[in-house]
Structure formats: structure tokens, C-alpha cells
Amino acid sequence: MSQTALLIHNLKVRYGAIEALKGIDIEVKEGSVVALLGANGAGKTTTLRTISGLITPVGGTIEFFGKDITGMEAEKIAKIGIAQSPEGRQVFRDLTVEENLKIGAFTVKSHKEVHKNFEQVYDYFPVLKQRKNQLASTLSGGEQQMLAIGRALMSSPRILLLDEPSLGLAPLIVRDIMKIIVEIRDTGKTVIIVEQNAAQTLKIADYAYVLELGTISTHGPAQELLNDPKLVEAYLGSH
């Protein structure tokens, strides 16, 4: 039985008077893809940003392989092995592809490991190797998304957080990126993916949570959620 990589218990986040997360519980097994689904404003991105230390919760706990990391600084969280590919990609447009990737490796001390990570990223995304000396601003949207994921992988994370990786991309590119997410999981990494493209995501996820206005309305094995027509209609929109 695989161990628990991330355990979130009764997590609460507020923005002023607004309760963004109202005490959610999430368990993520090591080496799995877990999807967080739901409409805009449901609390999905807030959950990711709280895991990665960009938001401090007002209640609840987050455990990373049994260690309490609640409220830990973002830089320390990156160092212990949690990396995020943010919504909207946020690549450094005036730097080359290779320079962007190098920034992702800032927590890695071993040159050998950085070299190995470069090889692995170029293996997942051959187009990035072809364009390694180009400025990130010259890449297509799909290539920038690959770069954002690649940059997160450069830190050798144990958990990879992906925020809306399919946003604004053509269906064929989305399919490619989803396929690569499965490959990343198959190397033993744990992936938490926030998506509005529910049908595509459930096809590659092992387990899924549906968020609704800061609470978890339903959760279960991804295949079960995908095969429940009432659920798909109610929560996920028809795809």
C-alpha cells in the first residue's frame, strides 16, 4: 500500500470576511494523480497556493509525508519537495527556455542532479530542447505551458502541483500534456492537478475531489466520478 504523501485536515482559509476554504479534508497517496475539480471560485487555486505556502491558513493542518508543514514559508516548502506550475504559466518571457528551467532548479545543489533533470525535462518535452536558446516570449501557449511544468520539475519535487495546465490550449495539445502528466506519475512522482477540464482530467487521475464554494461536495476514484452521469451533469458540466 503506498504511503500518504499529503494529508490536509480541516483546512480553512479566509480573504477578509470571505471564507475561501471552509474546513476541507484531502488525502493524496504517493505516486498518484489527484484532481481538484469545480467551478471558478470554488477554492481550487486557493488550496494549491496554501499547500505551497503562498497563503497562510487560519485553521487546519497540512502534512507532507507525516511532517506538519502548515504555515511554513514558500521557499522552505519548495526545498522540501513541493513545486507548483502556476495558473497562467508565468514564465519569464525575457529569458531563454534554458534560463527559465535553470531558475526552477534553484533549490538543487548537485550539478549532476540538475543535469539529470534537464535531460528528463527535454525527454518529456522535446520541443523545449529544440527551442532551448529561444526567448520564452517566442513560444506558443502550449510550449509555454510545457516550460512551466518543466521548470517545476527542475527542482526534483516529490509532489508536483499543476494549476489549470490545459487553460486556453487546443485539444490536441491538452491531450499531449495529459499524457505527459501520466508519464510523470509513472516515475513515482505525486501530482495534484487543478482543472476545469473535468472529463479529460478524470481520464488520467486516480482520485478526484470536487470543490464547491470552499467545501468538498464529493470525492472518490476518478473512474467512478467519470462514470456517474448525474455527477458529471451536476458538478462537471457535460463534456
Secondary structure, DSSP 4 states (H G I P E B T S, - for coil): -PPEEEEEEEEEEEETTEEEEEEEEEEEETT-EEEEE-STTSSHHHHHHHHTTSS--SEEEEEETTEE-TT--HHHHHHHTEEEE-TT----TTSBHHHHHHHHTTT---HHHHHHHHHHHHHH-HHHHHTTTSBGGGS-HHHHHHHHHHHHHTT--SEEEEE-TTTT--HHHHHHHHHHHHHHHHTT-EEEEEES-HHHHHHH-SEEEEEETTEEEEEEEHHHHHT-HHHIIIII---
